[in-house]
Amino acid sequence: MLNTIIHGEQTDKPTLLIAHGLFGSARNWGVLAKRLSADRQVVAVDMRNHGASPWFETHSYDDMAGDLADVVDAPVDLLGHSMGGKAAMVMALAHPSKINKLIVADIAPVTYNHTQMGPLQAMRDVDMTTVNSRADAKAQLNYLDPGVDDFLLQSFDLKEKSWKLNFDVLAAEMPKIIGFPHVDGTFDGPTLFLSGAESDYVKPDYRPTIKQHFPAAKFAKIPGAGHWLHAEKPREFEASVSAFLDM
């Protein structure tokens, strides 16, 4: 079972389940999840091979969708970002009765050409024998894009001098992570594809594929935000999510 962080109490509104992206964790969503829990319970998970969740030998979207489904007792609203967004889409297609509304943050059900091996290797290359503080670890990540180092460090355990990430499996399964599996079926429920206006992860060319699987899909962009839209524009992201869930 996935590790979960629960915010707020159950109300008459459906629980919101949050699935983070690659190299992330439930902790990354702490402030936003707490704010969204003002009128509903919010449950953020550590995906498999991340955070305090179990490590497995595989990291496919079928696996991750099954993990999310196992957390759900009653129908939920589901929010997933990037890798978590793909897992959320597969869950919606495989287990539609478990989801009321779906929010997919800055990702599409397509295979991408980029890889995330750069940040993974950067974390692997940190010399733990020289690390006595988080600043020491950050100094060795300083060639990454601004902000990426701080994001990655949320998965760093200073006491144990280790990363809470299963690097071996994530590296081996990277083709699956940047891909998207063949999944039959559709999810007819309300769906929002919420993207950063400065991001190119959800291109207009992808809309026919999205509509094929999610015929009720609506699209919205947050001005001034890139792929990390929830971190770059948290207030705007919160407002967009709340408005959609309250419709």
C-alpha positions as CSV (number, residue, x, y, z in Angstrom):
1,M,0.0,0.0,0.0
2,L,1.2,3.5,-0.9
3,N,2.3,5.9,1.9
4,T,-0.3,8.6,2.3
5,I,-0.5,12.0,4.0
6,I,-4.0,13.0,4.9
7,H,-5.1,16.6,5.2
8,G,-8.5,17.6,6.8
9,E,-11.5,15.6,7.6
10,Q,-14.0,13.8,5.4
11,T,-17.0,16.1,4.4
12,D,-20.0,15.8,2.2
13,K,-17.6,16.5,-0.7
14,P,-15.6,13.7,-2.4
15,T,-12.0,13.2,-1.1
16,L,-9.3,14.6,-3.4
17,L,-6.5,12.2,-4.1
18,I,-3.2,13.7,-5.4
19,A,-0.6,11.8,-7.4
20,H,2.8,13.6,-7.7
21,G,5.2,13.6,-10.6
22,L,8.6,11.9,-11.2
23,F,11.1,12.5,-8.3
24,G,8.3,14.1,-6.3
25,S,6.6,13.1,-3.1
26,A,3.4,13.7,-1.1
27,R,5.4,16.3,0.9
28,N,5.9,18.4,-2.3
29,W,2.1,19.1,-2.2
30,G,1.9,19.9,1.5
31,V,1.0,23.6,1.5
32,L,-1.4,23.2,-1.5
33,A,-3.0,20.1,-0.2
34,K,-3.6,21.8,3.2
35,R,-5.3,24.8,1.5
36,L,-7.5,22.5,-0.7
37,S,-8.6,20.6,2.4
38,A,-10.5,23.6,3.8
39,D,-13.8,22.0,2.6
40,R,-12.9,18.4,1.8
41,Q,-10.4,15.7,2.8
42,V,-7.2,15.7,0.7
43,V,-5.0,12.6,0.5
44,A,-1.5,12.9,-1.1
45,V,0.4,9.8,-1.9
46,D,4.0,8.8,-2.4
47,M,4.0,6.9,-5.6
48,R,5.8,3.5,-5.8
49,N,9.6,3.8,-5.7
50,H,9.3,7.3,-4.2
51,G,9.2,8.7,-0.7
52,A,8.1,6.4,2.0
53,S,6.2,4.0,-0.3
54,P,7.4,0.5,-1.0
55,W,10.0,-0.2,-3.7
56,F,9.1,-2.5,-6.5
57,E,10.9,-4.0,-9.5
58,T,8.6,-2.3,-12.0
59,H,7.3,1.2,-12.6
60,S,4.7,1.0,-15.3
61,Y,1.5,3.1,-15.5
62,D,-0.6,0.0,-15.1
63,D,1.3,-0.6,-11.8
64,M,0.8,2.9,-10.6
65,A,-2.9,3.0,-11.6
66,G,-3.4,-0.2,-9.6
67,D,-1.6,1.3,-6.6
68,L,-3.9,4.4,-6.7
69,A,-7.0,2.3,-7.1
70,D,-5.9,0.3,-4.0
71,V,-5.9,3.5,-1.9
72,V,-9.5,4.3,-2.9
73,D,-12.5,3.0,-0.8
74,A,-15.2,5.3,-2.2
75,P,-15.2,7.3,-5.4
76,V,-12.8,10.2,-5.3
77,D,-11.8,13.3,-7.3
78,L,-8.3,12.6,-8.7
79,L,-5.5,15.1,-9.4
80,G,-2.2,14.0,-11.0
81,H,0.8,16.0,-12.2
82,S,3.1,14.8,-14.9
83,M,4.0,11.2,-14.2
84,G,1.2,11.2,-11.6
85,G,-1.1,12.7,-14.3
86,K,-0.5,9.8,-16.6
87,A,-1.1,7.3,-13.8
88,A,-4.3,9.2,-13.0
89,M,-5.4,8.9,-16.6
90,V,-4.8,5.1,-16.7
91,M,-6.6,4.7,-13.4
92,A,-9.6,6.6,-14.8
93,L,-9.7,4.4,-17.9
94,A,-9.2,1.2,-16.0
95,H,-11.3,2.0,-12.9
96,P,-13.8,4.7,-14.0
97,S,-16.3,3.9,-11.2
98,K,-13.7,5.0,-8.6
99,I,-13.4,8.5,-9.9
100,N,-15.9,11.4,-9.9
101,K,-13.7,14.2,-11.5
102,L,-10.3,14.0,-13.0
103,I,-7.7,16.8,-13.1
104,V,-4.6,16.2,-15.3
105,A,-1.8,18.8,-14.6
106,D,0.5,19.5,-17.6
107,I,0.7,16.2,-19.2
108,A,-1.0,14.3,-22.1
109,P,-1.6,10.6,-22.9
110,V,1.3,10.5,-25.3
111,T,4.9,9.3,-25.5
112,Y,7.4,12.1,-25.1
113,N,10.9,12.3,-26.7
114,H,12.7,13.9,-23.7
115,T,14.2,11.9,-20.9
116,Q,14.6,12.6,-17.2
117,M,17.9,10.8,-16.8
118,G,19.8,14.1,-16.3
119,P,18.3,14.9,-12.9
120,L,18.4,11.3,-11.9
121,Q,22.1,11.0,-12.7
122,A,22.8,14.3,-10.9
123,M,21.3,12.9,-7.7
124,R,23.2,9.7,-8.1
125,D,26.4,11.7,-8.5
126,V,26.2,13.5,-5.2
127,D,29.2,12.4,-3.1
128,M,27.6,11.6,0.2
129,T,31.0,11.5,2.0
130,T,31.2,15.3,1.6
131,V,27.6,16.0,2.6
132,N,27.0,17.3,6.1
133,S,24.0,19.6,5.3
134,R,21.3,20.0,2.7
135,A,23.4,23.0,1.4
136,D,26.3,20.6,0.7
137,A,24.0,18.4,-1.3
138,K,22.5,21.4,-3.1
139,A,25.9,22.7,-4.1
140,Q,26.5,19.5,-6.1
141,L,23.2,19.9,-8.0
142,N,23.9,23.5,-8.9
143,Y,24.1,22.9,-12.7
144,L,20.4,22.0,-12.9
145,D,17.7,24.5,-13.9
146,P,16.8,27.0,-11.1
147,G,14.4,25.6,-8.6
148,V,14.9,22.0,-9.7
149,D,17.6,21.4,-7.1
150,D,15.3,22.5,-4.3
151,F,12.5,20.3,-5.6
152,L,14.8,17.3,-5.8
153,L,16.2,17.9,-2.3
154,Q,12.7,17.3,-0.8
155,S,13.5,13.6,-1.5
156,F,16.8,13.8,0.3
157,D,17.2,12.2,3.7
158,L,20.0,14.1,5.4
159,K,20.0,11.9,8.5
160,E,20.4,8.7,6.4
161,K,22.5,10.5,3.7
162,S,20.3,8.9,1.0
163,W,17.7,9.7,-1.6
164,K,14.1,8.4,-1.1
165,L,14.0,7.3,-4.7
166,N,14.6,3.9,-6.3
167,F,17.1,5.0,-8.9
168,D,17.8,1.6,-10.4
169,V,14.2,0.9,-11.2
170,L,13.4,4.4,-12.3
171,A,16.3,4.4,-14.7
172,A,15.5,1.0,-16.1
173,E,11.8,1.9,-16.5
174,M,12.4,5.4,-17.9
175,P,11.1,4.4,-21.4
176,K,7.8,3.4,-19.8
177,I,7.7,6.6,-17.7
178,I,8.1,8.9,-20.7
179,G,5.7,6.7,-22.7
180,F,2.0,5.9,-22.4
181,P,0.5,2.5,-22.5
182,H,-2.2,1.3,-24.9
183,V,-5.3,1.5,-22.9
184,D,-8.8,0.7,-24.2
185,G,-11.9,2.5,-23.0
186,T,-12.9,6.0,-22.1
187,F,-13.6,8.0,-19.0
188,D,-16.8,10.0,-19.5
189,G,-16.6,12.0,-16.3
190,P,-15.7,15.7,-15.9
191,T,-12.1,16.1,-16.8
192,L,-9.8,19.1,-16.8
193,F,-6.5,19.3,-18.5
194,L,-4.8,22.2,-16.7
195,S,-1.5,23.3,-18.2
196,G,1.1,26.0,-17.8
197,A,0.9,28.6,-20.6
198,E,4.7,28.5,-21.0
199,S,4.8,24.7,-21.1
200,D,4.7,22.6,-24.3
201,Y,3.7,19.3,-22.7
202,V,0.0,19.6,-23.8
203,K,0.1,20.7,-27.5
204,P,-3.0,21.4,-29.5
205,D,-2.0,18.4,-31.7
206,Y,-2.6,16.1,-28.7
207,R,-6.3,17.1,-28.3
208,P,-7.8,14.5,-30.6
209,T,-6.0,11.8,-28.6
210,I,-7.1,13.3,-25.4
211,K,-10.7,13.6,-26.6
212,Q,-10.7,10.0,-27.8
213,H,-10.1,8.8,-24.2
214,F,-11.7,11.7,-22.3
215,P,-14.6,13.0,-24.3
216,A,-15.7,15.4,-21.6
217,A,-12.3,17.0,-21.4
218,K,-11.9,20.7,-20.9
219,F,-8.7,22.7,-21.2
220,A,-7.3,25.6,-19.3
221,K,-3.9,27.3,-19.0
222,I,-2.3,29.2,-16.2
223,P,-0.5,32.3,-17.5
224,G,3.1,32.7,-16.7
225,A,3.5,29.1,-15.6
226,G,5.6,26.3,-17.0
227,H,5.5,22.5,-16.4
228,W,5.8,23.0,-12.6
229,L,2.6,25.1,-12.6
230,H,1.5,24.1,-9.1
231,A,4.8,25.3,-7.6
232,E,5.2,28.4,-9.9
233,K,1.7,29.7,-9.6
234,P,0.2,28.0,-6.5
235,R,-2.6,30.5,-5.8
236,E,-3.8,30.4,-9.5
237,F,-3.5,26.6,-9.5
238,E,-5.5,26.3,-6.3
239,A,-8.2,28.6,-7.7
240,S,-8.4,26.6,-10.9
241,V,-8.7,23.3,-9.1
242,S,-11.2,24.5,-6.6
243,A,-13.4,26.1,-9.3
244,F,-13.5,22.9,-11.3
245,L,-14.2,20.7,-8.3
246,D,-17.0,23.0,-7.2
247,M,-18.8,23.0,-10.6
